Amino acid sequence: MRRLTRREMLQGGIGVAAVAGTTLWSFPGRPARAAAQPTVLKLGHADTALHPAHMIATRFEDLVKERSGGSLEVRPYPVGQLGTMANVMSGLTTGIVDLSMTASGFLESFFPQVQAIDLPFLFKDVGSAERLLDGPIGREILNGMTVKGIYGLTWGHYGWRETETRAHTLKTPADFKGLKIRVQPGGVFFAMFKAVDAVPVVVDLSELYLALSQGTVNGYELPFLAVISSKLVEVTKYVGLTNHVYNAGALMASKVRLDSLTPKEQEIIRETAKEIQPFWRKTIAEKSLENRRMCEQAGLVITEVDYPAFQKAMEPVYTEFRAKIGPEFVDKVMQAARS
């Protein structure tokens, strides 16, 4: 038998190693090579998966994935999945939560200036609200969020806030006397319903259906969108068209998390946030009308209210929060809202 030369042995060894390597990586269940994993960004919001806000968050998700070529993935988490909105906002400051979109009421305790845009009957229509939010005042509020480790990206809308109850029709301030009304956790909301002699109670949205069923509260103040998406239509009888708050919403990012991304990825998040704004507002406007019709079809009694009477009753709210927020800023907001 002929003995193999050293060269032949080495060549054979390389061949065996190559075969072994090929066999190893082609073994069933093992990848051909390690694929680059996308960066996943958690987006928490305050509404159920049935709410249009989730549709907007999903649209944001799709655009970011498309524009990043799959290197970024936004994963929306509806109400409660990342904790309460207080948990979500705290998570933004530390980077535990990456993104959030929520109504202005949940921002008031973090950013006191936001209280100014939630003052009752501040805006006469959608146009005046959008001009203020898209102008210098809106940008000032968003830019001011960085002091808490949050980037304010853009303003959206959650639908005008109405007032709903199981008790009786709501037309004048007197109709609210003694009613236990669920309010958002913002100080302005608490103050405006105290001004009409109601009893404001803070209840998490995920617990509101049960609270109404058990009589813990008699009513609440939410847009038609939430009445349908949270199934509150089943435990509601009357709606007063108070339109007391425009109900702005903000899309925000954790400063810690956004700063950790590449400059290109940061640009994708920021630009997509701006570009989603028209879709956000259009979707809310269309769904608000649709959800109002659904409430009417379900038998809810919807009534107009005495606006001048409510405005007069809630004047003390302006006096109280002008001092708390700062007279100059509140005056600037009021002037801009009337323009």
C-alpha positions in Angstrom: 0.0 0.0 0.0 1.4 3.4 -1.0 1.9 5.8 1.9 0.3 9.2 1.7 2.6 12.2 1.4 2.5 15.0 3.9 1.0 17.3 1.2 -1.8 14.7 0.5 -2.5 14.3 4.2 -2.9 18.1 4.7 -5.1 18.4 1.6 -7.3 15.6 2.9 -7.5 17.3 6.3 -8.6 20.5 4.8 -11.3 18.7 2.8 -12.5 16.9 5.9 -12.7 20.1 7.8 -14.6 21.8 5.0 -17.0 18.9 4.9 -17.4 18.9 8.6 -18.0 22.6 8.6 -20.6 22.3 5.9 -22.3 19.4 7.7 -22.4 21.4 11.0 -24.0 24.4 9.5 -26.5 22.5 7.3 -27.7 20.3 10.2 -31.5 20.5 10.5 -32.6 23.3 12.7 -29.4 25.3 12.5 -29.0 28.5 10.5 -26.6 28.9 7.6 -25.2 32.0 9.3 -26.2 34.2 12.2 -28.7 36.8 10.8 -28.5 40.4 12.0 -31.3 40.9 14.6 -33.4 44.1 14.3 -33.5 46.7 17.0 -36.9 46.4 18.7 -38.6 49.5 20.2 -41.5 49.1 22.6 -44.3 51.7 22.1 -46.8 51.9 24.9 -50.1 53.7 24.5 -53.2 54.3 26.7 -56.0 52.7 24.7 -57.2 49.2 23.7 -56.3 47.4 20.5 -59.7 48.3 19.2 -59.0 52.1 19.5 -57.9 54.0 16.4 -54.7 54.9 18.4 -53.6 51.3 17.9 -54.1 51.6 14.2 -52.0 54.7 14.2 -49.3 53.0 16.2 -49.3 50.1 13.8 -49.0 52.5 10.8 -46.0 54.0 12.5 -44.6 50.5 13.0 -45.0 49.6 9.4 -43.4 52.8 8.1 -40.4 52.6 10.4 -39.8 49.0 9.4 -40.0 49.8 5.7 -37.8 52.8 5.9 -35.1 51.1 8.0 -35.0 48.1 5.7 -36.1 46.0 8.7 -33.2 47.1 11.0 -35.8 48.8 13.3 -39.0 47.2 14.6 -41.6 49.2 16.6 -43.9 47.0 18.7 -47.1 48.7 20.0 -48.4 47.7 23.4 -52.0 48.7 24.2 -53.4 49.8 27.6 -52.0 47.9 30.6 -49.5 45.7 28.8 -46.6 47.9 29.9 -48.3 48.9 33.1 -50.3 52.1 33.8 -49.5 55.2 31.8 -47.7 56.6 34.8 -45.4 53.5 34.5 -45.0 54.1 30.8 -44.1 57.7 31.2 -41.6 56.8 34.0 -40.2 54.1 31.7 -39.6 56.7 29.0 -37.4 58.7 31.3 -35.1 55.7 32.0 -35.2 53.9 28.6 -37.2 50.9 29.9 -40.0 52.1 27.5 -38.7 53.3 24.1 -41.7 55.2 22.6 -45.2 56.3 23.7 -48.2 58.0 22.3 -50.8 59.3 24.7 -53.4 62.1 25.4 -52.2 65.3 27.1 -53.9 64.6 30.4 -51.4 61.8 31.2 -48.5 64.3 30.6 -49.6 67.0 33.0 -47.8 65.7 36.1 -44.6 65.4 34.1 -44.8 68.6 32.1 -46.8 71.3 33.9 -47.0 73.5 30.8 -49.2 70.9 29.1 -52.0 71.9 31.6 -52.4 75.1 29.6 -53.7 73.2 26.4 -56.1 71.2 28.5 -57.9 74.3 30.0 -61.7 73.9 29.5 -63.2 75.4 26.4 -59.8 76.8 25.3 -60.2 76.0 21.6 -63.2 77.0 19.5 -62.5 74.5 16.8 -59.9 72.0 15.4 -58.2 74.6 13.3 -57.3 76.8 16.2 -55.9 73.8 18.2 -53.8 72.6 15.3 -52.4 76.0 14.6 -51.3 76.4 18.2 -49.8 72.9 18.5 -48.0 73.1 15.2 -46.6 76.6 16.0 -44.1 78.0 18.5 -46.1 77.1 21.6 -46.5 73.5 20.6 -42.8 73.2 19.7 -41.9 74.9 23.0 -43.8 72.2 25.0 -42.3 69.3 23.0 -38.8 70.7 23.3 -39.2 71.2 27.0 -39.7 67.5 27.5 -36.0 66.8 27.2 -35.5 68.0 30.8 -37.2 64.8 31.9 -35.3 62.6 29.4 -38.0 62.5 26.8 -38.0 63.7 23.2 -41.4 65.1 22.1 -41.7 64.1 18.4 -45.1 65.3 17.2 -48.7 66.3 18.2 -51.7 64.3 17.3 -55.4 64.2 18.4 -57.6 61.9 20.4 -61.0 63.4 19.7 -63.0 66.1 21.6 -63.8 65.0 25.1 -67.5 64.7 25.9 -69.2 63.8 29.2 -71.1 60.5 29.6 -73.2 59.1 32.4 -75.7 56.4 33.4 -77.7 58.8 35.6 -79.5 61.4 33.5 -79.1 63.9 30.6 -76.3 66.5 30.9 -77.2 69.9 29.6 -76.2 72.5 32.3 -73.7 72.6 35.1 -76.5 71.9 37.6 -76.8 68.4 36.1 -73.4 67.5 37.4 -74.0 68.3 41.0 -73.0 65.3 43.2 -72.2 63.0 40.2 -69.1 60.8 40.6 -67.2 61.4 37.4 -64.2 59.5 36.3 -61.5 61.9 35.1 -58.0 61.7 33.8 -55.2 62.0 36.3 -54.4 65.6 35.3 -55.0 68.4 37.8 -57.0 70.5 35.3 -59.5 67.7 34.7 -60.0 67.3 38.5 -60.5 71.1 38.9 -63.0 71.6 36.0 -65.4 69.0 37.4 -65.1 70.2 40.9 -66.1 73.6 39.5 -69.5 72.2 38.5 -70.0 70.5 41.9 -69.3 67.0 40.5 -67.1 64.5 42.5 -64.1 63.8 40.3 -62.6 60.3 40.7 -59.4 59.0 39.1 -59.9 55.5 37.7 -57.7 53.7 35.2 -59.3 53.2 31.8 -58.9 49.5 32.1 -61.0 49.5 35.3 -63.7 52.0 34.2 -66.2 49.5 32.8 -66.3 47.6 36.2 -66.4 50.9 38.1 -69.5 52.0 36.1 -71.2 48.6 36.5 -70.7 48.6 40.3 -71.6 52.3 40.7 -68.2 53.3 41.9 -68.6 56.2 39.5 -71.7 57.5 37.7 -70.1 58.8 34.6 -66.9 59.8 32.9 -65.5 62.3 30.3 -64.1 60.7 27.2 -64.3 61.0 23.4 -66.7 58.8 21.5 -63.7 56.7 20.4 -63.1 55.4 23.9 -66.9 54.8 24.5 -66.8 52.3 21.7 -63.2 50.8 21.9 -63.5 50.2 25.7 -67.1 48.9 25.3 -68.4 51.6 27.7 -71.3 51.9 25.3 -72.7 48.9 27.2 -72.8 50.8 30.5 -73.6 54.3 29.3 -77.0 56.0 28.7 -76.4 59.7 28.2 -73.8 61.9 26.5 -73.5 65.6 26.9 -71.7 67.3 23.9 -69.5 69.4 26.2 -66.4 69.4 23.9 -64.6 70.8 26.9 -61.1 69.7 25.9 -59.6 69.3 22.4 -57.6 66.3 23.8 -54.2 66.7 22.1 -51.9 63.7 22.1 -48.1 63.5 21.8 -45.8 60.9 20.3 -42.6 60.7 22.4 -39.4 58.8 22.5 -37.0 58.0 25.4 -33.9 60.2 25.1 -31.7 57.5 26.4 -33.0 55.0 23.9 -33.1 57.3 20.8 -29.6 58.5 21.5 -28.4 54.9 21.5 -29.5 54.4 17.8 -27.4 55.3 14.8 -27.9 58.8 13.4 -29.7 57.3 10.4 -32.1 55.4 12.6 -32.7 58.5 14.8 -33.6 60.4 11.6 -36.0 57.6 10.5 -37.9 57.8 13.9 -38.1 61.6 13.9 -39.1 62.0 10.2 -41.7 59.2 10.4 -43.2 60.7 13.5 -43.7 64.0 11.7 -45.1 62.3 8.6 -47.6 60.3 10.5 -49.3 63.4 11.9 -51.8 64.0 9.0 -52.8 60.3 9.1 -53.2 60.5 12.9 -55.5 63.5 12.7 -57.5 62.3 9.7 -58.1 58.9 11.2 -59.3 60.4 14.5 -61.6 62.8 12.8 -63.2 60.0 10.6 -63.4 57.5 13.4 -64.9 60.0 15.8 -67.9 60.6 13.5 -68.2 56.9 12.9 -68.1 56.1 16.6 -70.7 58.8 17.4 -73.1 57.1 14.9 -72.4 53.8 16.6 -73.4 55.3 20.0 -76.6 56.7 18.5 -77.4 53.3 17.0 -76.8 51.7 20.4 -79.5 54.0 21.9 -77.4 56.5 23.8 -79.2 59.8 24.3 -76.9 62.6 22.9 -77.7 66.2 23.8 -76.3 69.6 23.2 -75.2 71.6 26.3 -75.4 75.2 27.5 -71.8 76.3 26.6 -72.0 79.8 28.0 -73.1 78.4 31.4 -70.3 75.8 31.5 -67.7 78.4 30.4 -68.8 80.7 33.2 -68.9 77.9 35.8 -65.3 76.9 34.9 -63.7 80.3 35.0 -62.2 79.6 38.4 -60.1 76.9 36.7 -58.3 79.5 34.7 -57.6 81.6 37.8 -56.2 78.6 39.6 -54.0 77.3 36.9 -52.9 80.7 35.6 -51.0 80.9 38.9 -49.8 77.3 38.9 -48.6 77.2 35.3 -47.4 80.8 35.0 -49.4 83.8 34.0 -47.2 84.8 31.0 -47.4 81.3 29.4 -51.2 80.9 30.0 -51.8 84.4 28.5 -49.7 83.5 25.5 -51.6 80.2 25.0 -55.0 81.9 25.4 -54.1 84.6 22.9 -52.8 82.0 20.4 -55.9 79.9 20.8 -58.2 82.8 19.9 -56.2 83.7 16.7 
